Amino acid sequence: MKQNINRILYTINFLISFGYNAVSKILPAFFATLGHSALQISLISSSYNIGKILSGITGGLFTDWFGKKNSLFLSLVALGIFSFLLAFNNTIEWFTGVFLFIGIFSSLFYLSFNSIVTIVNEKKGRSLSGMEVAYQAGFIIGPFIGGLVVLNYGLNQLFFLWSALMLAAAISVLKINFSDSKNSVRNVIGEYLAVIKSDSFNFVVLIILGAIFVGIIEGARDILVPLHAVDLGFDIFKVGIIFTISSVITMIGIIPLGNFADKIGRKILFILSFLMIAVSFFLFLYTKDLWIIGILTGIISLGRTAGLTGVRAIASDISSPTTRATSLAIVESALSFGRIIGAVATGLLKDRTSTASVFYVFVWTSLVIVAVYSIIYLRENISRKG
């Protein structure tokens, strides 16, 4: 039964990735060609992440109360409706508003989806990384197909495709045979406050700050890479190719890194992931080749995915099935907060400084994160030996 549930979950994660990345990785380049500033473009991503924050912990409590499967179905139906609404107006203001609601229901999706994954599967790091493979498979074809659809049929057809994919995913949810665990909001809050009180340092440093750091890099990547590609003269189709290459690399690398998280530890995985990110951002400054840019974007994406897998695994480790969605909601809220910081900072810096300066900011940001977590890891090891 577990294998059958996992197959359905793989399909759902593939479909949501296909639809979202077909649109989100194309939009920055599309609006850049219309003359919008980097800051204006970053507002769409920021609106999406504000929506995820608004859903946030409330969404986690709702999911634990309403049921994981019910919440998963509801979120996908809503995403199908709002992605369809994008076709009604192609202004950046309309996109910013609609993406707020897409963010709200995307948060609900990830909370319910990851809760089911970590409840059904005992090895959390491995199961989360396995689902990430399905996500990256959608990421591989999403930007590629998105670029082709926009170039040949126009932007609105892309939104109709996204809507259809979300409704297909919602139908797939009905086939999941999952014994749902529900809990009252009062009990969830009480149980989780006890968890935080018992290990507040690791809760803040590993879950809250860890997710924020991952979000900053993700927000920066999603704005900086497409805009840098446009600066180099690449068209929307080539931007799609960059992210396709990136997804192949992430899909190949994430399974061994997920197993690494289960066997060796979450902190080491986090340190390794941000070291990969720092080196890749630095090397961006020394190439204009499409394929090398795709490879470097892939290493950044692999580092980001590994870091997020580690944070989600920790959040799952400390929670019971009845509080799992709330625990993951805290991760998603912190992640979205970081995405906003990363996207807005990238937009502001890109409009006011050179591209090289923007890359250097995130090189040093990543290295500082590596240093901080290395110190924490070494101190903990010394304490254990002492």
C-alpha positions in Angstrom: 0.0 0.0 0.0 2.9 2.4 0.9 4.4 1.9 -2.6 1.1 2.7 -4.3 0.7 5.9 -2.2 4.2 6.9 -3.1 3.6 6.4 -6.8 0.6 8.7 -6.6 2.6 11.2 -4.6 5.4 11.1 -7.2 2.9 11.9 -9.9 1.4 14.8 -8.0 4.7 16.3 -7.2 5.8 16.0 -10.9 2.6 17.7 -12.1 2.8 20.6 -9.6 6.5 21.1 -10.5 5.8 21.0 -14.2 3.1 23.6 -14.0 4.7 26.0 -11.5 8.2 26.0 -13.1 6.8 26.3 -16.6 5.4 29.7 -15.6 7.6 31.0 -12.8 11.0 30.5 -14.5 9.7 32.2 -17.7 8.0 35.2 -16.2 11.1 37.2 -15.1 12.6 37.0 -18.6 9.2 37.8 -20.2 8.7 40.9 -18.1 12.3 41.9 -18.6 11.8 42.0 -22.4 8.9 44.4 -21.8 11.2 46.8 -20.0 10.1 46.3 -16.4 12.8 46.8 -13.7 14.3 44.0 -11.7 12.6 45.3 -8.5 9.2 45.3 -10.2 9.7 41.8 -11.4 10.8 40.7 -8.0 7.4 41.8 -6.6 5.7 38.9 -8.3 7.9 36.4 -6.5 7.6 38.4 -3.2 3.8 38.4 -3.5 3.8 34.6 -3.9 6.0 34.2 -0.8 3.9 36.7 1.2 0.9 34.5 0.4 2.8 31.5 1.7 3.6 33.4 4.9 0.0 34.4 5.3 -1.0 30.8 5.0 2.0 29.7 7.1 1.3 28.4 10.6 -2.5 28.9 10.2 -2.3 26.6 7.2 -0.5 24.0 9.3 -3.0 24.1 12.0 -5.8 23.9 9.4 -4.2 20.9 7.8 -3.7 19.0 11.1 -7.4 19.8 11.9 -9.0 19.4 8.4 -6.9 16.4 7.4 -3.8 16.0 5.2 -5.6 14.4 2.3 -8.5 16.8 2.3 -6.2 19.8 2.4 -4.1 18.4 -0.4 -7.2 18.1 -2.6 -8.4 21.5 -1.7 -5.1 23.2 -2.4 -4.7 21.7 -5.9 -8.3 22.6 -7.0 -7.6 26.2 -5.8 -4.3 26.3 -7.7 -6.0 25.2 -10.8 -8.5 28.0 -10.5 -6.0 30.8 -9.7 -3.6 29.7 -12.4 -6.5 30.0 -14.9 -7.2 33.5 -13.7 -3.7 34.7 -14.7 -4.9 34.6 -18.4 -7.4 37.4 -17.8 -4.8 40.2 -17.6 -1.1 40.3 -18.5 -0.1 43.4 -16.4 2.5 43.0 -13.7 0.0 44.4 -11.1 -2.5 41.6 -11.9 0.2 38.9 -11.6 1.3 40.3 -8.3 -2.2 40.1 -6.9 -3.0 36.6 -8.2 0.3 35.2 -7.1 -0.6 36.2 -3.6 -3.4 33.7 -3.6 -1.3 31.1 -5.5 1.2 31.4 -2.6 -1.5 30.8 0.0 -2.6 27.6 -1.6 0.9 26.5 -2.6 1.7 26.6 1.1 -1.3 24.5 1.9 -0.2 22.0 -0.8 3.4 21.6 0.6 2.2 21.3 4.2 -0.3 18.5 3.4 1.9 16.8 0.8 5.1 16.7 2.9 3.2 15.6 6.0 1.8 12.6 4.1 5.3 11.7 2.7 7.0 11.8 6.1 4.1 9.9 7.8 3.9 7.1 5.3 7.7 6.7 5.0 10.0 5.9 7.9 13.3 7.2 6.4 12.4 10.9 6.1 15.5 12.2 4.4 15.4 9.5 1.8 11.7 9.9 1.2 11.8 13.6 0.9 14.8 13.4 -1.5 12.9 10.8 -3.5 9.9 13.1 -3.9 12.4 15.8 -4.9 13.4 13.6 -7.9 9.8 13.7 -9.1 9.7 17.5 -8.6 13.0 17.9 -10.5 11.6 15.8 -13.4 8.8 18.4 -13.7 11.4 21.1 -13.4 13.4 19.6 -16.3 10.5 19.8 -18.8 8.6 22.8 -17.2 10.8 25.7 -18.2 11.6 24.0 -21.6 7.9 23.5 -22.5 7.0 26.8 -21.0 9.5 28.6 -23.3 8.2 26.7 -26.3 4.5 27.4 -25.5 5.1 31.2 -25.0 7.2 31.5 -28.2 4.7 29.6 -30.3 1.3 30.1 -28.8 1.5 33.1 -26.3 1.6 33.5 -22.6 -2.1 32.8 -21.9 -1.9 29.2 -23.3 0.8 28.5 -20.7 -1.6 29.5 -17.9 -4.3 27.2 -19.3 -1.8 24.3 -19.3 -0.9 25.0 -15.7 -4.5 25.0 -14.7 -5.1 21.7 -16.4 -2.1 20.1 -14.7 -3.3 21.2 -11.2 -6.8 19.8 -11.8 -5.3 16.5 -13.0 -3.2 16.4 -9.8 -6.3 17.0 -7.7 -8.0 14.0 -9.3 -5.0 11.9 -8.4 -5.4 12.7 -4.7 -8.7 10.9 -4.7 -6.9 7.7 -5.4 -4.7 7.9 -2.3 -5.6 5.3 0.4 -4.3 7.2 3.4 -5.4 6.8 7.0 -5.7 10.5 8.0 -4.9 11.7 11.5 -6.7 14.8 12.7 -6.2 16.9 15.8 -7.9 19.8 17.4 -6.2 23.2 17.0 -5.8 23.5 20.8 -4.0 20.2 21.1 -1.7 20.9 18.2 -0.7 24.2 19.7 -0.1 22.7 23.1 1.9 19.8 21.8 4.1 21.9 19.6 4.8 24.5 22.2 6.1 21.7 24.4 8.4 20.6 21.5 9.8 24.1 21.1 10.3 24.6 24.9 12.3 21.3 25.1 14.9 22.3 22.5 14.5 26.0 21.7 18.1 26.5 20.5 18.0 23.9 17.8 14.5 24.8 16.9 15.5 28.4 16.2 19.0 27.8 14.7 18.3 24.6 12.7 14.7 25.1 11.6 13.9 28.8 11.6 17.3 30.2 10.5 18.1 27.2 8.3 14.9 27.7 6.3 15.4 31.4 6.0 18.9 30.9 4.7 17.7 28.4 2.1 14.9 30.8 1.1 17.3 33.7 0.6 19.4 31.7 -1.9 16.3 30.4 -3.7 14.8 33.9 -4.1 18.1 35.3 -5.3 18.6 32.4 -7.8 15.1 32.7 -9.3 15.6 36.5 -10.1 19.3 36.7 -10.7 19.8 33.8 -13.1 17.0 34.8 -15.6 18.0 38.5 -15.5 21.7 37.7 -15.9 20.8 35.4 -18.9 18.8 38.2 -20.5 21.8 40.6 -20.0 24.0 38.1 -21.8 21.6 38.2 -24.8 19.8 34.8 -24.2 16.1 34.6 -25.2 13.3 33.0 -23.2 13.8 29.6 -24.7 17.5 29.6 -23.7 16.5 30.7 -20.1 14.3 27.5 -20.1 17.3 25.4 -21.2 19.4 26.8 -18.3 16.8 25.6 -15.8 16.3 22.3 -17.6 20.0 21.6 -17.2 19.8 22.7 -13.6 17.0 20.2 -12.9 18.8 17.3 -14.4 21.8 17.9 -12.1 19.6 18.3 -9.0 17.6 15.2 -9.8 20.8 13.1 -10.2 22.4 14.5 -7.0 19.6 14.7 -4.5 19.1 11.0 -3.8 22.7 10.4 -2.5 22.5 13.6 -0.5 19.1 12.6 1.0 20.6 9.2 2.1 23.6 11.2 3.4 21.2 13.2 5.6 19.8 10.0 7.2 23.2 8.4 7.7 25.6 11.2 8.6 23.5 14.1 9.9 21.5 17.1 8.8 24.1 19.8 9.8 26.9 18.4 7.7 24.5 18.3 4.7 23.6 21.9 5.4 27.3 23.0 5.5 28.1 21.1 2.3 25.0 22.5 0.5 26.0 26.2 1.2 29.6 25.6 0.3 28.4 24.3 -3.1 26.2 27.4 -3.5 29.1 29.9 -2.6 31.5 28.3 -5.2 28.8 28.3 -7.9 27.8 31.9 -7.5 31.5 32.9 -7.6 32.1 30.9 -10.9 29.1 32.6 -12.5 31.3 35.7 -12.9 33.7 33.9 -15.2 31.5 32.4 -17.8 29.1 33.4 -20.6 28.6 29.9 -21.9 24.9 28.7 -21.8 25.8 25.1 -20.8 28.2 26.1 -18.0 25.6 28.6 -16.7 23.1 25.7 -16.6 25.5 23.5 -14.7 26.3 26.2 -12.1 22.6 26.9 -11.7 22.2 23.2 -11.2 24.8 23.1 -8.4 23.1 26.0 -6.7 19.7 24.3 -7.0 21.2 21.0 -5.7 22.7 22.9 -2.7 19.4 24.7 -2.1 17.4 21.4 -2.3 19.8 19.5 0.0 19.6 22.3 2.6 15.8 22.3 2.5 15.7 18.5 2.7 17.8 18.7 5.8 15.6 21.3 7.4 12.4 19.5 6.6 13.8 16.3 7.9 14.6 18.0 11.2 11.1 19.5 11.4 9.7 16.0 10.8 12.0 14.4 13.4 10.8 16.6 16.2 7.0 16.3 15.5 4.3 13.6 15.8 2.0 12.8 12.9 -0.8 14.9 14.4 1.5 18.0 14.6 3.5 17.3 11.4 1.8 19.9 9.2 2.3 22.6 11.8 6.0 21.7 12.1 6.4 21.9 8.4 4.4 25.1 8.3 7.0 26.8 10.4 9.6 25.7 7.9 7.6 26.9 4.9 6.9 30.3 6.5 10.6 30.8 7.3 11.5 29.7 3.8 9.0 32.1 2.2 10.3 34.9 4.4 13.8 34.2 3.2 12.6 34.1 -0.5 11.2 37.6 -0.1 14.5 38.8 1.3 16.5 37.1 -1.4 14.2 38.3 -4.3 13.9 41.9 -3.1 17.6 42.2 -2.2 18.5 40.9 -5.7 16.1 43.3 -7.4 17.4 46.3 -5.5 21.0 45.4 -5.9 20.6 44.6 -9.6 19.0 48.0 -10.3 21.6 50.0 -8.4 24.9 48.1 -8.8 26.7 45.8 -11.2 25.8 42.2 -11.8 29.2 41.2 -10.4 28.5 43.0 -7.1 25.2 41.1 -6.7 26.9 37.7 -7.2 29.6 38.7 -4.7 27.0 39.5 -2.1 25.5 36.0 -2.3 29.0 34.4 -2.4 29.9 36.0 0.9 26.4 35.4 2.4 26.7 31.7 1.7 30.3 31.6 3.1 29.1 33.3 6.3 26.3 30.7 6.7 28.9 27.9 6.2 31.1 29.4 8.9 28.2 29.7 11.4 27.0 26.2 11.0 30.5 24.8 11.0 31.1 26.4 14.4 27.8 25.0 15.8 28.7 21.5 14.5 32.2 21.6 15.9 31.0 22.9 19.3 28.4 20.1 19.6 31.0 17.5 18.7 33.4 18.8 21.3 30.6 18.9 23.9 29.8 15.2 23.2 33.4 14.1 23.4 33.9 16.2 26.6 
